[in-house]
Amino acid sequence: MNDSEMRRRELLRQTRKLYDERQDIPAVHPRYGRIYHSLYDNENEEEPGFSGGSFYIRLVIGILCFICFVYMDQSKVSVAEVDSTAIVNQIEKDIDADTVKEVWKKL
């Protein structure tokens, strides 16, 4: 083995060591975090904290909103001068795309 080959092997070893010891993960979108961790994390390392995301929190909030809407509709309750009919009207309301673009540009 000549000197240049030894030098290249040493540089390769140093480069591998540099990237293997790196603890930071690259910028990964939260949606793909679990996939990244399942592919590239070591099995002997434990994941710190809860990495389940916010799906369950959003699901619970959505269910609570639906339950409140059904309650408002069944018992004809008005909250802050808004009843279930006003909510349905706002959901069914057609939106003009040009108006939305103009308002967005003003922000």
Secondary structure, DSSP 8 states (H G I E B T S, - for coil): --HHHHHHHHHHHHHHHHHHS--------GGGHHHHHHHHS-TTS---S---TTHHHHHHHHHHHHHHHHHHHHHT--BTTB-HHHHHHHHH----HHHHHHHHHH-
